[in-house]
Amino acid sequence: VNPPYARGVTEEWVETCYWQSLKIGCNVTALLPSRTDQRWFSDFIVPVATEIVFLTGRVHFARSDGANFGAPFPSIFVNWTHPPRSPRLPLVTTYPVPKEIR
């Protein structure tokens, strides 16, 4: 899932990802802005995510016209799985964005 990054909308998507992950056999992975100061991060990611991957470098996106643009903020991948993990900290890793796609 790559939700829109507009303020207020990201929180709704993250909450939906969490609730969808509670379905049996469901695995949800989202590319999100790394905004650890937001309520959605502390409510729906830290206590319940299976894995958080902090990307070093900026993610770049290709538009349909072939132009590339970079995200103006750092990004993370978040994974939620069912059954939910036992209460513990999620697996946290970092992964560099390869230079050829920056």
C-alpha positions in Angstrom: 0.0 0.0 0.0 1.3 3.4 -0.9 -1.3 5.8 0.7 -1.6 9.5 -0.1 0.7 11.6 2.1 -1.7 14.4 2.8 -2.1 15.4 6.4 -5.1 13.6 8.0 -5.3 11.1 5.2 -2.2 9.1 6.2 -3.6 8.4 9.6 -6.8 7.0 8.2 -4.9 4.7 5.8 -2.6 3.5 8.6 -5.5 2.7 10.8 -7.2 0.9 8.0 -4.0 -1.1 7.3 -3.9 -2.2 10.9 -7.6 -3.3 11.0 -7.2 -5.2 7.7 -4.2 -7.0 9.1 -6.4 -8.5 11.8 -8.2 -10.6 9.2 -7.0 -14.2 9.3 -4.0 -14.8 7.0 -3.7 -11.1 6.1 -0.4 -9.4 5.6 -0.3 -5.7 5.0 2.8 -3.7 4.0 2.8 0.0 3.6 5.3 2.6 2.3 4.8 5.6 4.7 6.5 8.9 5.6 8.8 8.4 8.6 6.9 10.7 10.9 7.6 9.2 14.3 6.1 12.3 16.0 2.6 11.6 14.7 -0.1 9.9 16.8 -0.7 7.3 14.1 2.9 6.1 14.5 2.6 5.6 18.2 -1.0 4.2 18.1 -0.9 1.9 15.0 2.7 1.1 14.3 4.9 0.9 17.4 2.7 -1.3 19.5 1.3 -3.6 16.8 3.5 -3.7 13.7 5.4 -6.8 12.9 8.3 -5.0 11.3 9.4 -1.4 10.6 12.1 -0.7 8.0 13.6 2.8 8.0 14.9 3.7 4.6 18.1 5.7 4.5 18.1 8.2 1.6 15.0 9.5 -0.2 12.6 7.4 -2.2 12.1 8.5 -5.8 8.9 8.0 -7.8 8.4 8.0 -11.6 5.5 9.8 -13.1 3.6 8.6 -16.1 5.4 11.2 -18.3 8.8 9.6 -17.3 9.9 12.4 -14.9 11.2 11.4 -11.5 10.7 13.2 -8.2 12.0 12.5 -4.7 10.0 12.4 -1.6 10.7 15.5 0.6 10.9 13.4 3.7 12.4 10.0 4.9 10.3 6.9 4.4 9.5 3.6 6.1 8.1 0.3 5.2 5.7 -1.1 7.9 4.4 -4.6 8.0 1.4 -5.9 9.9 0.6 -9.6 9.9 -2.1 -11.9 11.3 -2.0 -13.3 13.9 -0.8 -10.1 15.6 2.5 -10.4 17.4 2.8 -10.7 21.1 3.4 -7.5 23.0 7.0 -6.6 22.3 8.8 -4.1 20.2 8.6 -4.7 16.4 11.6 -5.8 14.4 13.3 -2.5 13.4 15.9 -2.4 10.6 17.4 0.1 8.2 17.9 -0.3 4.5 19.7 2.1 2.2 17.8 3.2 -0.9 20.2 2.1 -3.8 21.9 5.1 -5.4 20.7 4.1 -8.9 17.1 4.7 -7.8 17.7 7.9 -5.7 
